[in-house]
Amino acid sequence: MNEKNQTWVSEIVLLGFQNLLNFKVPLFSLFLLIYILTVWENILIIVLVAFSRNLHSPMYFFLQQLALSDLQGSTIIVPTLLQTVMKGGTRVSLVGCISQWYFFSSSDAFQCLLLAVMAYDRYVAICIPLRYTSIMSHRVCVTFILMSWAVGFGLAVITVNLIGILEFCDQNIIDHFFCDFFPLIELSCSDTFLLQLEAFIVSVPVIFIPFLVISVSYMCIAHAILKIVSHTGRQKAFSTCSSHLAVVSMFYGTIISIYVVPPRKESQTISKVLSLLYTIVIPLSNPLIYSLRNKDIHAALILIKPINVNK
């Protein structure tokens, strides 16, 4: 292609949701309300775990990190979503678009690894209870978290560097409400084979291995629960895992639907709906899933009330 006839892209147009007509204001209000609730819920979890002595255990430490990840991911995506709803689309710089994907994908990679760590924590608690304190010490938990954040941000750097050397010419329109991986690289006029190969290789330690760890952990947990004689004991053991299982099911169900088996171009609407579930609904629902039937969190909330009254 003759370089003189190419228009090099420096700005990306996000179409968002087209033809909303009279639904702009209601949708904007709904998404804004969801975001406010998401921020409030996740900050509450972070604060409760930090200041309540009853919640100073590995399970709640990991829950605090999950809340931090949900807060980061939601804050990266929702402002752009709100702009696309009200304006019928929005413009972002190419660098800003790539940066948005970097921070969002780092948060997602961390969350994949974190869910695997949480599954392992439940395995140790149920299958090796006598050694739980020594195996899941505070130092080990912090090491798991630091390694997960490092892997998440580190692997995303490799992918971003490969995206950065791509050439974007002529096309600059993405039919989405944020800068996602597949819609972004489809704009490139360069050969993206190496990038897609790298993305597949990276998905092995970030998606497939954590999913395998979760699956094996819960097979061992199920086997251990079936050995428990009393019905009450079984119910108590299962209740400690049910919230995590619900979160894993929602998270991996959507991530596999979007990235492992991406919808075809004609199914872009389905992709957007799944992305809404993935980026907006899950960060809102995670704190609720972990809090609704959790007596420790309820107790921590009750203890905070007298403190606020005294102040």
Protein Blocks (a to p, Z undefined) as FASTA:
>chain_A
ZZklpccdfbdcdekjghklmmmmmmmmmmmmmmmmmmmmmmmmmmmmmmmmklmcfklm
mmmmmmmmmmmmmmmmmmmmmmmmmnopacddfklmmmmmmmmmmmmmmmmmmmmmmmmm
mmmmmmmmmlmmmmmgmklmmmmmmmmmmmmmmmmmmmmmmmmmpccehiacdcdfbdcf
klmmmmpcbdfklmmmmmmmmmmmmmmmmmmmmmmmmmmmmmmmmmpmblklmmmmmmmm
mmmmmmmmmmmmmmmmmmmmgcdfklmmmmmmmmmmmmmmmmmmmmmmmmmmmmklmmmm
mmmmmmmmmZZ
